Amino acid sequence: LEKTLGYVFKNSNRLHQALTHISITKTHAESNERLEFLGDRVLGLIVANMLCERFKEEEEGDLAYRFAALVKRETLAGIARQIQLGQYIELSAGERETGGAEKDSVLANTCEALIAALYLDGGFAAANNFVRDYWTSLIEKDPKPPKDPKTRLQEWAQAVGISLPKYLITNRKG
């Protein structure tokens, strides 16, 4: 994994913790959950900075659409798959048997934990290098700010002069 990242950890315990799923630990402090929390914030800072650098003329709302698309679970899981992170995650046998190493949630959370581990081990520069290596092409991909389906539906309704839709949750899984 270090070869793929282009970074050798000074403290390998940080990398080990980033790859440790809660299913094999006795306490939350031993798992990657706290690193995931920190990594989410580090990723957010770096991506926000990249967007401000790249789209100097865009309004805050458009930057927010771009930001949301770049830090969402599916994007993080995609990056994790790109670097084959799933093979390195330490999971309980039960979690592994149920496909834990390929679940978007596990991959995304571990990717955030990895970003935090890079930050803690090598400072902002190490985390920044990783994020820029894997997110730059995603930032360049969309010339227009991407909008989620709900936003597009609401904007369409307003444009044609009908009332906004009312939402009702009928089911929730996961």
Secondary structure, 3 states (H helix, E strand, C coil): CHHHHCCCCCCHHHHHHHCECHHHCCCHHHCCHHHHHHHHHHHHHHHHHHHHHHCCCCCHHHHHHHHHHHHCHHHHHHHHHHCCHHHHCECCHHHHHCCHHHCHHHHHHHHHHHHHHHHHHHHHHHHHHHHHHHHHHHHHHCCCCCCCHHHHHHHHHHHCCCCCCCCCCCCCCC
